[in-house]
Amino acid sequence: MGSNKEETPPADGGGAFAFISKGWREVRDSASADLRLMRARADSVRARADRELEHLLASASALAAGPAPPLLPPVATGAPIAEVEFVRKRIQPKIQELRSRALDARWPTGAAGAGAGARASSLRIDLSAITAIRNAVVAEGEGGDRWRRIARRKGDQDEDEEEGRKEWEVVRMIQRGLKEFERRSLSSDMFAGFRARGEFVEKFKLSTKSLNKDYQESKEVPPLHLTEILAYLVRQSGPFLDQLCIRRDLCDKLVEMLYSKRNGRLMYHSLSQDRPLAENMTDELDLRIARVLESTGYHTDEGFWNDPAKYKISDNRRHVAIVTTASLPWMTGTAINPLFRAAYLARSAKQKVTLVVPWLSKSDQELVYPNNITFSSPEEQETYIRNWLQERIGFEAIFKISFYPGKFSKERRSIIPAGDTSQFISSKEADIAILEEPEHLNWYHHGKRWTDKFNHVIGVVHTNYLEYIKREKNGAIQSFLVKHINNWVTRAYCHKVLRLSAATQDLPRSVVCNVHGVNPKFLNVGAKIAADRECGQKVFSKGAYFLGKMVWAKGYRELIDLLSKHKNDLEGFMIDVYGNGEDSEAVQNAARKFDLSINFFKGKDHADDSLHGYKVFVNPSVSDVLCTATAEALAMGKFVVCADHPSNDFFKSFPNCLTYRTSEEFVARVKEAMTTEPQPLTPEQRYNLSWEAATERFMEYSELDKVLNRNGHPGRNGKINKARKIPLLPKLSDVVDGGLAFAHHCLTGNEILRLATGAIPGTRDYDKQQCMDLNLLPPQVQHPVYGW
């Protein structure tokens, strides 16, 4: 009997092949027992053939596995349960079939030498079983690169290549054994049947080469074609082409044409077939770029202009910083609405909230805050803000309030930040920023770029500044400049911009949505009025009124013009006006000049009990973006007479909102409101006015819900989002935005340019008094300049 030595695959083979080589021994032992019986009944030639067949089967042991227990426990080998199931269900039946066919090839006893030679020459080992094993292995790996995923458990590219070499070392061993078997088979010319075995060897070699080739090709990614690079460049140049008035659909067609021209186009079947072709093409191009970059080992989480020290999520709660340009007790929209937004966002367990408001010196407080209210410390003002909020909401709002230094501009009638506002949010809490009036906050911002410090920056546009500026001297020129500056700063500092109505300037990355609600107190007043009406009580004992800051741009000019033009048509009509402001004296003088029936009163809170009895709220303003007083009047169940203007689009769906386009229609709407009764609000209408609904709209349109669910946080379905970040090339638009931010930073650092564009002197840094009030180090200490 010949030697039965054979090469045993190394026990440390990677992945499923280790199990295959270990489990083959049971099959080999069983086949050897049968072959020994055959050798006992055959002559020396047949015995030699049996030994060669045994050697072949033993050499192929790395391609299959039997049910025998492994030599090492599964924990030691590291193979997952899925691989064991694959061996048991897919490969073991093929091995059994191969063994049964080998047993069927036994020769009967007592055969003559010549007849035995003929039968030996007719021996053919059916290759279908081995081919089926190979197909099972390849089919299991197709589409998902199964073996590559096994080797990538630790996620390291070097370990991937090393383990791949170990896995295929077994295949190379089989190839060497087959070459030796072929040499020994061809050297013998005793039986023609061994030529048939040579044919089997050749086919088996081709099968193993094909299997190895499939593995190697699955790891190779074709390089980028020139047309692919051009297509990606055109798509990333979209913002620049928009400025050249090139339509977006033409750019999409050009990208599609360039990308379709390359040869050997890769189709990623994970893309939805129901989506538009252009959208699929865009996603496919992104995946193509990502695959090429990944194959080169390139990976980056940062862009050219990003800060590597950004906030990193360390717990299950995110941080949201809301930065605004006004604060209570100034009763303005940018003070009230961000406060309610902070309270309702803080109700969620997903995020912690910080409200960042301006701190004014005593002299500025006297100019801004009503009724001579002043504060000696930020803590005192914070207590006032919290008490005011607690009286109007029905829950405890847990959020932080921080202050940044600001100065009041009499010319602009607004508060301008002093110094770098972003520094008043610590790096540990610099996660998500909501900039209320982003253009206002960044006109003279000379500090860290918001999008560098924060992961996601949302801007909320409150004010139509262009409308105000047009009313001033040289308004056309100023509004032209301000329009482009607003585009500049919002693009450089915001990821997403929300416009409360279409009355605002169309800014980059902006969408229109009313994300403001109504103070719950007004909804309660409306519910009480509706209940009293059902009981038969008279709820409206007064006529019409108007409430707002008394400056010409807030609708007082339109009100004076309408009443003076139709003084005779509105004979007997009386209106009460509540407000304080810089133009109070001028407005009252104009009313006396035209002898109009207007009664002027000092400004009051709209929720004051003395205002509940009015039935009609008149608001002729066309400079507002979304008038808070209009929403409050509707919530209280009153009639609202307002202009048919984009700022009032949200209110048109309410039956008590009466809009007009001409002065004649204004007269008709006023008479209709004075002679009829308003309809009570439905539950759906009440909900649409609430802050709960406004917060839902904000989360959806700002995409904040998606941002909060990223980085492994549970989504709405309770599952963890584990989407892998694909490394892509920095977008051209990001590079342009970074350049704009850098240029803006350089220009705002020059005091002469700041003063020339209307900045308050000394607002690049905060002053000594603000340092004392906020317990800050002087800016020279925080930002020293060496070598001067």
C-alpha positions in Angstrom: 0.0 0.0 0.0 1.3 3.4 -0.8 1.8 6.2 1.6 -1.3 8.1 2.8 0.4 11.3 3.8 -1.4 14.4 2.9 -1.1 18.1 3.6 -3.3 19.2 6.5 -4.7 22.7 6.2 -3.5 25.0 9.0 -5.9 25.1 12.0 -5.7 28.8 12.1 -7.3 29.3 8.7 -9.6 32.3 8.6 -13.4 32.2 8.8 -15.5 29.4 7.5 -12.6 27.6 5.7 -11.2 26.6 9.0 -14.4 24.8 9.8 -14.5 23.2 6.4 -10.9 21.7 6.7 -11.6 20.5 10.2 -14.9 18.9 9.4 -13.6 17.0 6.3 -11.8 14.4 8.4 -15.0 12.4 9.1 -15.8 12.3 5.3 -12.2 11.3 4.6 -12.2 8.5 7.1 -15.4 7.0 5.8 -14.2 7.2 2.2 -10.9 5.6 3.2 -12.7 2.6 4.7 -14.6 2.0 1.6 -11.5 2.4 -0.6 -9.6 -0.1 1.5 -12.3 -2.7 0.7 -11.8 -1.9 -3.0 -8.0 -2.3 -2.7 -8.4 -5.7 -1.2 -10.4 -6.9 -4.2 -8.3 -5.2 -7.0 -5.0 -5.8 -8.5 -2.0 -3.5 -8.0 -3.0 -1.2 -10.8 -6.5 -0.6 -9.3 -4.9 -0.3 -5.9 -2.7 2.5 -7.2 -5.8 4.2 -8.7 -7.6 4.0 -5.4 -4.6 5.6 -3.6 -4.6 8.5 -6.1 -8.3 9.1 -5.7 -7.9 9.1 -1.9 -5.1 11.7 -2.2 -7.3 13.9 -4.5 -10.2 13.8 -2.0 -8.0 14.6 0.9 -6.4 17.6 -1.0 -9.9 19.0 -1.6 -10.7 19.0 2.1 -10.5 22.8 2.4 -13.7 23.3 0.3 -16.2 21.4 2.4 -17.3 20.6 5.9 -19.1 17.8 7.6 -21.1 17.5 10.7 -18.1 16.5 12.8 -17.4 18.7 15.8 -14.6 21.2 15.3 -11.2 20.7 16.8 -11.5 24.2 18.4 -14.6 25.6 20.1 -16.5 28.3 18.0 -15.4 31.0 20.4 -11.8 30.3 19.7 -12.1 30.4 15.9 -14.3 33.5 16.0 -16.7 32.2 13.3 -20.3 33.4 13.7 -23.3 31.1 13.7 -24.2 32.2 10.2 -21.1 30.5 8.8 -21.9 27.2 10.6 -25.4 27.3 9.2 -24.0 28.0 5.7 -21.7 24.9 6.0 -24.4 22.7 7.3 -27.1 23.6 4.8 -25.2 24.5 1.6 -22.0 22.5 1.5 -22.6 19.3 3.5 -25.2 17.9 1.1 -22.8 18.3 -1.8 -20.1 16.4 0.1 -22.5 13.6 0.8 -23.4 13.4 -2.9 -19.7 13.4 -3.9 -19.0 10.5 -1.5 -22.0 8.5 -2.7 -20.8 8.8 -6.3 -17.3 7.6 -5.3 -18.8 4.6 -3.6 -20.9 3.7 -6.7 -17.6 3.5 -8.7 -16.5 0.4 -6.9 -15.3 -2.5 -9.0 -16.7 -6.0 -8.5 -14.4 -8.8 -7.1 -12.7 -11.4 -9.2 -12.4 -9.3 -12.3 -9.8 -10.2 -14.9 -6.8 -7.9 -15.6 -7.9 -6.9 -19.1 -11.5 -6.4 -18.1 -10.4 -4.4 -15.1 -8.3 -2.1 -17.3 -11.3 -1.4 -19.5 -13.5 -0.7 -16.5 -10.8 1.6 -15.1 -10.6 3.5 -18.3 -14.4 4.1 -18.2 -14.2 5.5 -14.7 -15.4 9.1 -14.7 -15.8 11.2 -11.6 -18.8 13.4 -12.1 -17.7 17.1 -11.6 -21.2 18.3 -11.0 -20.9 17.8 -7.2 -17.7 19.8 -6.9 -19.0 22.4 -9.2 -22.2 22.7 -7.0 -19.9 23.2 -4.0 -18.1 26.0 -5.8 -21.4 27.6 -6.9 -22.7 27.4 -3.4 -19.7 29.3 -2.1 -19.8 31.9 -4.8 -23.6 32.4 -4.6 -23.3 32.9 -0.8 -20.6 35.6 -1.5 -22.3 37.4 -4.4 -24.0 40.8 -3.9 -22.6 41.2 -0.4 -19.0 40.2 -0.6 -19.6 37.8 2.3 -16.1 36.7 2.8 -14.8 40.3 2.8 -17.4 41.1 5.4 -16.2 38.2 7.6 -12.6 39.4 7.3 -13.6 43.0 8.1 -15.0 42.3 11.6 -12.4 44.6 13.1 -12.9 47.2 10.4 -9.2 47.4 9.6 -8.1 47.3 5.9 -4.7 45.7 6.7 -6.3 42.9 8.7 -8.8 42.4 5.8 -6.0 41.8 3.4 -4.0 39.5 5.8 -7.0 37.4 6.6 -7.9 37.1 2.9 -4.5 35.7 2.2 -4.9 33.1 4.9 -8.3 32.1 3.6 -7.0 31.5 0.1 -3.8 29.8 1.2 -5.9 26.6 1.4 -6.9 27.0 -2.2 -3.3 27.4 -3.3 -2.4 24.3 -1.4 -5.1 22.4 -3.4 -3.7 23.7 -6.6 -0.2 22.5 -5.8 -1.6 19.1 -4.9 -3.5 18.9 -8.2 -0.4 19.8 -10.2 1.5 16.9 -8.5 -1.4 14.6 -9.1 -1.5 15.5 -12.8 2.2 14.9 -13.2 2.0 11.5 -11.6 -1.1 10.6 -13.6 0.4 11.6 -17.0 3.7 9.8 -16.3 1.8 6.5 -16.3 0.6 5.1 -19.7 -0.7 1.8 -18.3 -4.3 2.8 -18.6 -6.0 5.3 -20.8 -8.5 6.1 -18.0 -5.9 8.3 -16.3 -6.2 10.7 -19.2 -9.7 11.2 -18.2 -8.5 12.0 -14.7 -6.2 14.6 -16.4 -9.3 16.2 -17.9 -10.9 16.3 -14.4 -7.8 17.9 -12.9 -7.9 20.6 -15.6 -11.5 21.4 -15.0 -11.1 21.5 -11.3 -8.1 23.8 -11.6 -10.2 26.2 -13.8 -13.0 26.1 -11.1 -10.6 27.0 -8.3 -8.9 29.8 -10.4 -12.3 31.2 -11.2 -13.3 31.2 -7.5 -10.1 33.0 -6.6 -10.5 35.5 -9.4 -14.0 36.3 -8.3 -12.7 37.1 -4.9 -9.9 39.3 -6.1 -12.1 41.2 -8.6 -14.7 41.8 -5.8 -12.0 43.8 -4.0 -11.0 45.9 -6.9 -12.8 49.2 -7.8 -12.3 50.6 -11.3 -10.7 54.1 -11.3 -12.7 57.2 -12.0 -13.3 58.0 -15.6 -12.8 61.6 -16.9 -16.6 61.9 -17.6 -17.4 60.9 -14.1 -15.1 63.6 -12.6 -16.7 66.2 -14.9 -20.2 65.0 -14.0 -19.4 65.3 -10.2 -17.8 68.8 -10.8 -20.9 70.0 -12.6 -23.2 68.8 -9.9 -21.2 70.3 -7.1 -21.1 73.7 -9.0 -24.9 74.0 -8.8 -25.0 77.1 -6.6 -22.4 78.9 -8.8 -24.4 78.0 -12.0 -27.6 79.2 -10.3 -25.9 82.6 -10.0 -25.3 82.5 -13.8 -29.1 81.9 -14.3 -28.5 78.4 -15.6 -31.5 76.2 -14.9 -31.1 73.3 -12.5 -32.8 70.8 -14.9 -30.2 71.6 -17.6 -27.4 70.9 -15.1 -29.1 67.5 -14.2 -29.3 66.6 -17.9 -25.6 67.4 -18.4 -24.6 65.3 -15.4 -26.7 62.4 -16.7 -25.2 62.7 -20.1 -21.6 62.8 -18.8 -22.1 59.9 -16.4 -23.9 57.7 -18.9 -21.0 57.9 -21.4 -18.5 55.9 -19.3 -17.9 52.2 -20.1 -18.6 49.4 -17.6 -21.1 51.4 -15.7 -21.7 50.1 -12.2 -25.3 49.8 -11.1 -26.1 49.8 -7.4 -29.3 47.9 -7.0 -29.9 49.2 -3.6 -31.3 52.4 -5.1 -35.0 52.6 -5.4 -36.3 51.9 -8.9 -39.4 54.1 -8.2 -37.3 57.3 -7.9 -36.7 59.7 -10.8 -33.8 58.9 -13.1 -31.9 62.1 -12.3 -32.2 61.4 -8.6 -31.0 57.8 -9.0 -28.1 59.1 -11.1 -27.1 61.6 -8.5 -27.1 59.0 -5.7 -25.3 56.5 -7.9 -22.6 59.0 -8.7 -22.1 59.8 -5.0 -21.8 56.1 -4.3 -19.3 55.7 -7.1 -17.1 58.5 -5.8 -17.3 57.1 -2.3 -16.3 53.6 -3.4 -13.3 54.9 -5.2 -12.2 57.0 -2.3 -12.8 54.1 0.1 -10.7 51.8 -2.0 -7.7 54.2 -1.8 -8.0 54.3 2.0 -9.0 57.9 2.1 -11.4 58.9 4.9 -12.3 62.2 6.5 -14.9 63.4 8.9 -13.9 67.0 8.4 -14.0 69.5 5.5 -11.5 72.1 4.4 -13.1 74.7 6.7 -14.3 72.6 9.6 -13.1 72.7 13.2 -11.8 69.3 14.4 -12.8 70.1 18.0 -16.5 70.1 17.4 -19.0 68.9 20.0 -19.1 65.1 20.3 -22.1 63.3 21.6 -21.3 61.6 24.9 -24.8 60.8 26.2 -28.3 60.2 24.9 -29.2 63.9 24.9 -28.3 66.6 22.4 -27.7 70.3 23.1 -29.7 73.0 21.4 -28.6 76.7 21.7 -31.2 79.3 20.7 -29.6 82.7 20.1 -31.8 85.7 19.6 -31.5 89.5 19.3 -33.9 90.7 21.9 -35.1 89.8 25.4 -38.0 90.5 27.8 -39.3 92.9 29.0 -39.0 94.2 25.5 -42.4 93.0 24.1 -41.2 92.2 20.6 -41.5 89.1 18.5 -37.8 88.2 18.6 -37.9 88.3 22.4 -41.2 86.3 22.9 -41.2 83.7 20.2 -37.6 82.3 20.9 -38.5 82.1 24.6 -41.6 79.9 23.8 -39.5 77.9 21.4 -36.9 77.1 24.1 -39.7 76.1 26.5 -41.4 73.7 24.1 -38.2 72.2 22.8 -37.1 71.6 26.4 -40.1 69.4 27.0 -38.5 66.6 24.9 -36.1 64.2 26.5 -33.9 64.2 23.4 -32.2 67.5 23.9 -31.1 70.1 26.5 -31.8 73.7 25.6 -30.0 76.9 26.2 -31.5 80.3 25.4 -28.9 83.0 24.7 -30.2 86.6 24.9 -28.5 90.0 24.9 -27.6 91.9 28.0 -27.8 95.7 27.9 -26.2 98.3 30.1 -28.4 100.4 32.3 -28.4 103.3 29.8 -29.6 101.1 27.0 -32.2 99.4 29.2 -33.8 102.7 29.9 -34.2 103.3 26.1 -35.5 99.8 25.3 -37.5 98.3 28.2 -41.0 99.7 28.8 -42.3 101.3 32.0 -38.8 102.2 33.2 -38.0 98.6 34.0 -34.2 98.0 34.5 -32.1 95.3 36.0 -28.8 95.5 37.9 -27.6 92.0 37.1 -28.3 89.2 34.6 -29.6 87.0 37.4 -32.3 89.5 38.1 -33.4 89.7 34.5 -33.4 85.9 34.2 -35.8 85.7 37.2 -38.1 88.2 35.5 -38.1 86.2 32.2 -38.8 82.9 34.0 -41.7 84.3 36.0 -43.2 85.9 32.9 -43.0 82.5 31.1 -44.3 80.4 34.0 -47.5 82.6 34.1 -48.3 81.7 30.5 -47.5 78.0 30.1 -49.0 75.1 31.9 -45.8 73.2 32.6 -42.3 73.6 34.1 -39.8 74.6 31.4 -36.3 73.4 32.3 -33.7 75.1 30.2 -30.7 77.3 30.7 -30.5 81.1 30.0 -27.2 82.7 29.1 -26.4 86.3 28.2 -24.1 87.9 25.7 -23.2 91.6 25.6 -25.1 93.9 23.2 -25.7 97.5 22.5 -28.9 99.3 21.3 -28.7 101.2 18.0 -31.1 104.1 17.9 -30.8 104.5 14.1 -31.6 100.8 13.4 -33.9 100.5 16.4 -32.4 97.1 17.3 -29.8 95.5 19.5 -26.4 94.8 17.9 -24.2 92.1 19.5 -20.8 93.1 20.9 -17.9 90.8 20.4 -18.1 87.1 19.4 -21.5 85.8 20.3 -20.6 82.2 19.7 -18.1 82.2 22.6 -20.9 82.4 25.1 -21.9 78.8 24.3 -19.3 76.4 25.7 -17.7 73.9 23.4 -19.3 71.1 25.4 -22.7 72.4 24.5 -21.9 73.5 20.9 -24.0 70.9 19.1 -27.1 72.5 17.4 -27.6 76.3 17.0 -30.8 78.1 16.2 -30.1 81.6 15.1 -33.2 83.8 15.5 -32.7 86.5 12.8 -29.4 85.1 11.4 -28.7 88.0 9.1 -29.1 90.5 12.0 -26.8 88.4 14.3 -24.1 88.1 11.7 -24.0 91.6 10.0 -21.0 92.6 12.2 -20.1 89.1 13.6 -16.3 88.9 14.0 -15.7 85.6 15.7 -15.8 81.9 15.2 -17.9 80.6 12.3 -21.1 79.1 13.5 -21.0 76.1 11.2 -17.5 75.4 12.4 -18.4 75.3 16.0 -21.8 73.6 15.7 -22.8 70.4 14.0 -26.1 71.9 12.6 -27.1 75.6 12.4 -30.6 76.7 11.7 -31.6 80.3 10.9 -35.1 81.7 11.5 -35.9 84.9 9.7 -38.3 87.1 11.6 -38.0 90.5 10.0 -38.4 92.0 6.5 -35.4 94.4 6.7 -35.6 95.3 3.1 -39.1 96.7 3.6 -37.9 98.9 6.5 -34.8 100.1 4.7 -36.7 101.2 1.6 -38.6 103.7 3.7 -35.4 105.5 4.7 -33.3 108.0 2.8 -31.5 106.5 -0.1 -33.5 103.3 0.6 -33.2 101.8 -2.8 -29.4 101.7 -2.7 -29.2 100.6 0.9 -31.7 97.8 0.4 -29.7 96.6 -2.6 -26.6 96.3 -0.5 -28.3 94.8 2.5 -30.0 92.2 0.2 -26.6 90.9 -0.9 -25.1 91.1 2.6 -28.0 89.0 3.9 -27.4 86.4 1.2 -23.7 86.4 2.1 -23.9 85.9 5.8 -26.8 83.4 5.9 -25.0 81.2 3.3 -21.7 81.4 5.2 -23.1 80.7 8.6 -26.3 78.6 8.3 -27.0 75.0 7.1 -30.8 75.6 6.9 -32.9 78.8 6.9 -36.6 79.0 7.8 -38.7 82.0 6.6 -41.9 82.7 8.5 -43.6 83.9 5.4 -43.0 84.7 1.7 -42.8 88.4 2.7 -39.2 87.9 3.7 -36.1 87.9 1.4 -35.5 84.7 -0.5 -32.3 83.5 1.1 -30.0 80.5 0.3 -31.1 77.1 1.6 -34.4 78.6 2.8 -38.0 77.3 3.0 -41.2 79.1 4.0 -43.0 77.8 7.0 -44.7 79.4 10.0 -42.9 77.9 13.0 -44.4 80.3 15.6 -47.3 79.6 17.8 -49.6 81.5 20.1 -49.2 82.1 23.8 -51.4 79.4 25.5 -53.0 82.2 27.5 -54.7 83.6 24.4 -56.1 80.2 23.5 -57.6 80.0 27.0 -59.1 83.4 26.6 -60.7 82.3 23.3 -62.0 79.1 24.8 -63.6 81.2 27.7 -65.2 83.6 25.2 -66.6 80.7 23.2 -68.1 79.2 26.3 -69.7 82.5 27.4 -71.2 82.9 24.0 -72.8 79.5 24.2 -74.4 80.6 27.5 -75.9 83.6 25.8 -73.6 86.2 27.3 -72.4 89.2 25.4 -68.7 88.9 25.1 -67.7 91.8 22.9 -68.7 95.1 24.3 -66.1 97.2 22.3 -65.4 97.9 18.7 -62.1 98.0 16.9 -58.5 98.5 18.1 -54.9 98.3 16.9 -51.8 97.3 19.0 -48.2 97.6 18.1 -44.9 99.4 18.5 -45.5 103.0 17.5 -43.2 103.4 14.6 -44.3 104.4 11.1 -43.0 101.1 9.6 -45.3 99.0 11.8 -48.5 99.9 9.9 -49.2 103.3 11.3 -48.6 105.1 8.0 -51.0 102.7 6.2 -53.6 103.2 9.0 -53.5 107.0 8.8 -53.7 106.9 5.0 -56.7 104.6 4.9 -58.7 106.4 7.6 -58.0 109.8 6.1 -58.9 108.7 2.5 -62.2 107.1 3.6 -63.1 109.4 6.4 -66.6 110.0 5.1 -67.2 106.3 4.2 -66.3 105.3 7.8 -68.3 108.0 9.5 -68.9 107.0 13.1 -66.1 104.5 13.1 -63.8 104.8 16.1 -60.6 102.9 16.7 -58.4 102.7 19.8 -54.6 102.4 19.3 -52.2 100.9 21.9 -48.4 101.4 21.6 -45.2 103.1 22.5 -42.3 104.0 20.3 -40.0 106.5 18.8 -42.6 107.9 16.4 -45.4 108.2 19.0 -45.6 112.0 18.8 -45.4 112.2 15.0 -48.2 109.6 14.6 -50.5 111.4 17.0 -49.8 114.8 15.3 -50.7 113.2 11.9 -54.0 111.9 13.3 -54.9 115.3 14.8 -54.0 117.0 11.5 -56.6 114.9 9.6 -59.0 115.0 12.4 -59.3 111.2 12.6 -61.4 109.3 15.2 -58.4 107.6 16.8 -57.9 107.3 20.6 -54.2 106.8 21.6 -53.2 104.8 24.7 -50.0 103.5 26.1 -48.8 100.1 25.1 -50.2 97.1 26.9 -49.8 93.4 26.9 -52.2 91.9 24.4 -53.4 89.5 27.1 -54.5 92.3 29.3 -58.1 91.9 30.5 -59.0 95.4 29.3 -58.5 94.2 25.7 -60.7 91.1 25.8 -63.9 93.0 25.0 -62.8 94.3 21.6 -64.4 92.5 18.6 -62.2 93.7 15.7 -58.5 93.9 15.4 -57.3 96.1 12.5 -53.8 95.5 11.2 -53.0 97.3 7.9 -49.2 96.7 8.2 -47.4 95.3 5.1 -43.9 95.3 6.6 -44.5 92.5 9.1 -43.3 89.0 8.3 -45.8 87.2 10.5 -47.6 89.5 12.9 -47.8 87.9 16.3 -50.7 90.2 17.4 -52.8 89.0 14.4 -52.4 85.4 15.6 -53.2 86.3 19.1 -56.4 88.1 18.1 -57.5 85.1 16.1 -56.8 82.8 19.0 -59.1 85.0 21.2 -61.9 84.6 18.7 -61.9 88.1 17.3 -62.2 89.4 13.8 -59.0 90.4 12.1 -59.0 92.9 9.2 -55.6 92.8 7.4 -54.1 93.3 4.0 -54.0 90.6 1.4 -50.2 90.2 1.7 -47.8 87.3 1.9 -47.2 88.0 5.6 -50.9 87.0 6.2 -51.0 83.9 4.0 -51.0 81.6 7.1 -54.1 83.4 8.5 -56.2 83.3 5.4 -57.5 79.8 6.2 -59.2 81.1 9.3 -62.8 82.3 8.7 -62.5 85.3 11.0 -59.6 86.7 9.0 -61.0 89.3 6.5 -58.4 90.4 4.0 -58.5 93.4 1.5 -56.6 94.4 -1.6 -57.8 97.9 -2.1 -58.8 100.8 0.1 -62.5 100.3 -0.9 -62.3 96.6 0.2 -60.8 97.8 3.5 -64.0 99.8 4.1 -66.2 96.9 3.2 -64.3 94.5 5.5 -64.4 96.9 8.4 -68.2 97.4 8.0 -68.7 93.6 7.7 -66.7 93.0 10.9 -68.5 95.6 12.9 -72.0 94.4 11.9 -71.5 90.5 12.3 -70.3 88.1 14.9 -67.1 86.1 14.6 -67.2 82.3 14.3 -65.8 80.2 17.2 -62.6 78.3 16.4 -62.7 74.6 15.7 -60.3 72.2 17.7 -58.2 71.8 14.6 -57.9 75.6 14.1 -57.0 76.0 17.8 -54.3 73.3 17.5 -52.8 75.0 14.3 -52.3 78.2 16.3 -50.7 76.4 19.3 -47.0 76.1 20.1 -47.2 72.3 20.0 -48.1 72.4 16.3 -45.5 75.1 15.7 -42.8 73.0 17.3 -43.8 70.0 15.1 -43.6 72.2 12.0 -40.2 73.5 13.2 -38.8 70.0 13.7 -40.0 68.9 10.3 -39.0 71.8 8.1 -35.6 72.5 9.8 -34.8 68.7 9.6 -34.0 68.9 13.3 -35.8 65.6 13.9 -33.4 63.9 11.5 -30.4 65.5 13.1 -31.5 64.4 16.6 -31.9 60.8 15.4 -28.4 60.6 13.9 -25.2 59.1 15.4 -26.8 56.1 16.9 -29.8 57.8 18.6 -33.1 56.0 18.5 -35.5 57.1 15.8 -39.3 57.3 15.8 -39.5 53.5 15.4 -37.3 52.9 18.4 -34.5 51.5 16.3 -30.9 52.7 16.3 -29.7 54.5 13.2 -26.4 52.9 12.3 -26.0 54.4 8.9 -22.3 54.5 8.0 -20.9 57.8 7.0 -19.5 57.6 3.5 -16.4 59.7 2.9 -16.9 62.0 0.0 -14.9 64.8 -1.6 -15.5 68.2 0.0 -18.3 69.9 -1.9 -17.5 72.9 -4.0 -20.4 74.8 -2.4 -18.8 74.1 1.1 -15.5 75.5 -0.1 -17.2 78.6 -1.5 -19.1 79.1 1.8 -15.9 78.8 3.7 -14.3 81.4 1.5 -17.2 83.7 2.0 -17.0 83.3 5.8 -13.3 83.9 5.8 -13.7 87.1 3.7 -16.5 88.3 6.0 -14.3 87.7 9.1 -11.5 89.8 7.6 -13.8 92.7 6.6 -15.6 92.8 10.0 -12.3 93.0 11.8 -11.5 96.4 10.3 -13.0 99.1 12.5 -13.1 101.7 9.7 -15.2 99.4 7.5 -17.5 98.6 10.4 -18.2 102.2 11.0 -18.6 102.9 7.3 -21.4 100.3 7.1 -23.3 101.6 10.2 -21.9 99.5 13.1 -22.0 101.0 16.6 -18.4 102.1 17.6 -16.7 99.7 19.8 -18.9 96.7 19.1 -16.2 94.5 17.7 -15.4 93.7 21.4 -17.4 94.2 24.5 -16.5 97.1 26.8 -15.4 97.4 30.4 -18.9 97.9 31.8 -20.2 94.8 30.1 -17.2 92.9 31.5 -18.2 93.9 35.0 -21.9 93.1 34.5 -21.3 89.6 33.0 -18.1 88.8 35.0 -16.0 88.5 31.9 -12.3 88.9 31.4 -11.3 91.9 29.2 -11.1 91.0 25.6 -7.3 91.9 25.6 -6.8 89.1 28.1 -9.0 86.5 26.4 -7.6 87.3 22.9 -4.1 88.7 23.5 -2.2 90.0 20.5 1.5 89.3 20.7 4.3 91.2 18.9 2.6 94.6 18.6 
